[in-house]
Amino acid sequence: MASKICQRDPDKFPAVQLGILAIVRLAEPIALTSIFPYAWALIKKFQIGNEDDASFYAGLLISSFALAEASMGMYWGGLSDRIGRKPVLLLGCIGTMLSMIMVGFASNIWIALAGRTIGGLLNGNIAVIQTMVGELVTKPEHEPKAYSIMPFVWSVGTIIGPMIGGLFADPHESYPELFPTGSLFQRFPYLLPNLICAGLLLVSILAGYFLLEETHPDMQPRIFLPEDTFLSENTPLIETSDAMKRPAVDLRDDTYGTVRGRDVSQLPAKQVNTSIFSNKRIIAVVISLSIFTYHSMTFDHLLPIFFEDNRVPIHALIVKGSSGLNPFYSPGGLGLSLQAVGIIMAVQGVIALFMQAVVFPPLAEKVGVHRLFVWITVLHPISYIIVPFLLWVPKGLLFPAIYFVLAVRNFFSILLYPLLLILIKDATPSNGVLGKVNGLAASAGAACRMVAPPVAGYLYAMGRRMDCTGLAWYGSVFVAVVGAVQCFQVKGGRRPGEEDTEDQV
């Protein structure tokens, strides 16, 4: 293996290593999103409270992973600085695999919660993978191409994951001839999708162990590093969130203003910390990212619940509503099957991939990062307002209407996230503190992902009792409106101290 490592030319694009890293990365979004279609049904099987409370407990089940991940994220990042990126990455995959198996065999909500929590505690892969991409790519001209790979992989995973969860959940009910009465999968109806995801994770673990190189600067041959690279025990994680989500656009273009700033990595710790936590521009972008993360997560959590909830016939809506389209009378959901929801969520992933790869790059270049960010944020509440009105769509037009709603939502969400990450990079005074800023943003985002599902689930349960499931969606509208107001506090332009600035809105 060592001989192969030494053969890699650091001046060439690291296609092989990025490809292997993509394989390792792919299994994780598949595993994490496969639970979305059946989380509500799983909670109902556990018979916790009454049926109206299932959406709240499903939110707790989903958010438990984010809570545990947020509490351990900084630890795993620091450990990867000491022992290397590769062992921490593989440990994260192993933890996620064990988590899937525990959830699959769960006979009550406590075992399922323990499984999700253990998976989050052992998973530090987001920061590590982001860092490995930055360390593999040493040539600036390679950055746009390299940074487009991991977002693409994540989108592919969000297509496959919900499809596995929807198609293979409760196989005894869906495929009785293949999974007869008395089989293991009748006793544990949600084991099969978890075993499939665990198998994919095992493949990624083996690929990472045998084929992936260590990228930590202190733990690889000097041949990989630029001649002027300075190494010390304090070498920070580099290029974190950008390495995950940066789209396939040349960020060194004047539109984005990402020319390297002055290096403050050698400043005293107190001065560095002050430059981050007292920087109003950084804090404004992090707040905006947190608000977006919150209402985006509520959509992901509520969508399968709303799709699977029992449907009230349209004529009953008209009779009881008695005044046409009454937005405050929206009982139940769309009455779709688990399999249909899995396919719909997979199509949503395809739509997201299209928005990311085809729509975002030319639109961002033409409109500009900050201007596009403001427009997208201000219009974002539309994507939540229109969802409850699917109840009024005739069955013959329901699926086209659903895909229209998903297209609107993904247009806003897929465009907004990379814009926020670019704004975070531009607000950071130096690459020397970019890892700390990205760590702050990641922690804030994880906290919002933790809070969003149970709150949205509680609102849905409350609305269900009031014959107004739209209440949960209107809660997301309210948060998105707050974000639309707050976005005007976010400033655009290059890093502080650089001459050219992007036009402000």
C-alpha positions, 0 to 999 in steps of 0.5 A, a space after each residue: 500500500 505504501 508504494 501505491 501511496 507514493 505514486 500519487 502526484 500532488 499536482 494532479 487532480 486526486 480523482 481516485 482518492 476522491 472517488 473512494 471517499 465518495 463511496 465511503 460518503 454515499 452509504 451515510 446519507 442512505 442510512 440516515 434518510 432511509 428512516 424518514 418514510 417509516 418513522 411515523 409508522 414505527 412509532 405507531 407500532 410501538 403504541 406510545 400515547 395515542 395516534 395523534 402523538 405519533 408525529 411528536 415521538 417520530 420527531 424525537 426519534 429522528 432528532 436524537 441522532 442530531 442531538 448526539 452528533 452535535 454533542 460529540 462533533 468537536 471531540 471527533 474533529 479534535 481526535 482526527 487532528 491527533 490520530 488521523 482522519 481515516 480511523 475517525 471516519 471508519 469509526 463513524 461508519 461502524 457506529 452508524 452501521 451498529 445504529 441501523 441494526 439496533 433500530 431494525 431490531 428495536 421492540 420499543 421506542 427506547 431501544 430505537 432511541 438508543 440506537 439512533 443516539 449511539 449512531 450520533 455519538 460515534 459519528 464525526 464524519 461530516 467534519 472529517 470528510 469535509 476536511 479530507 477533501 480540503 487536504 486532498 485538493 492542494 491546487 486552487 484550480 482543482 477546487 471547483 471540480 473537487 468541491 462539487 463531488 460530495 454534494 452530488 454524492 449526498 444528493 444521490 444518497 437522499 434518493 436511494 435512502 428514502 426509496 430503500 426505507 419506503 420499498 422495504 419497510 414491513 416486507 411481510 405486508 408488502 411482499 407476503 409471498 417472499 416474507 411469509 407469516 412467522 418470518 423474522 421480518 414479520 416480527 421486526 417489520 423495519 429490520 430489512 431496510 436497516 439491514 440493507 443500509 448496514 450492508 452498504 455501510 460495510 462495503 464503505 468501511 471495507 473500501 475505506 480501510 483498504 483503499 483510502 489514504 490518510 490525508 492528515 498533513 503530519 501522517 503522510 509522506 512529505 511528497 504529498 504536501 506543498 514545499 512551503 507547508 508549515 506543520 505543527 501540532 496545532 494545524 487546524 481542520 481546513 476547509 470544512 463546510 465548503 468541502 461538503 456543499 460547495 457547488 460546481 462553480 468557480 468560487 475564485 471568480 469575481 462574483 464570489 470573492 474568495 481570494 485568500 486573506 491574511 493568515 491569522 493562524 499565528 495570532 493569540 487564541 484570545 484575539 482569534 476567538 474575539 475575531 470570530 464571536 464578536 464579528 457581527 458579519 459572521 454571527 449574522 450568517 450563522 443565525 441565517 443558516 440556523 433559521 434555514 436549517 430549522 425550517 428545512 428540517 421541519 419540511 423533511 420531517 413533516 412531509 412523510 407524516 402528512 403523506 401517510 396520514 389518513 385522507 378526508 374526501 374532498 367533498 367532506 372538506 367542502 361540506 364542513 369547510 362550507 366556504 371554499 378553500 379554508 386554510 384553517 380546515 385541513 384534517 388529516 393528510 394524503 393517505 399514501 402508502 409507505 411504498 408511494 412515499 418512498 418513491 416520492 422522496 426518491 424523486 425529490 432527491 432527483 429534483 434536488 440533484 437537478 437544482 444543484 447541478 443544473 440550475 444553481 451554477 448559472 443562476 448564481 453566476 448571473 445574479 450574484 451570491 448575496 443578491 440571490 441569497 436575499 431573493 431566495 430567503 424572502 420568497 422561501 415561505 412560499 414553499 411551506 404555504 402551498 403544502 396544505 392545499 394538496 388536500 384539495 387536489 383531486 386524486 387524478 392530479 395529486 401526484 403532479 401537484 406533489 411534484 410541483 410542490 417538491 420542485 418549488 421547495 427544492 428550488 429554494 432549499 437547494 439554492 439557499 444552502 450553498 449560498 449560505 456556505 459561500 457567505 460564511 467563507 466570505 465573512 471569515 477574516 482568514 483561512 486560519 480561522 475558517 475551521 473554527 467558523 465552520 465548527 460554530 456554524 455546524 454546531 448551530 445547525 445541528 442544534 436546530 436539526 435537533 429541535 425542529 422535528 419534535 416541535 414540528 411533530 408537536 404542532 402536527 399532533 395539535 393540529 390533527 386534534 383541531 382538524 388543522 394539520 396545516 398548523 405545523 406547516 404554518 409554523 414553518 412559514 412563520 420561522 421562514 418569515 423571520 429568516 426573510 426579515 433577518 437576511 437583511 442583516 447579512 452582508 455580502 462581498 469579499 473578506 474584510 480587508 480585500 479591495 473589491 466587494 460584491 454589489 449589495 442588495 
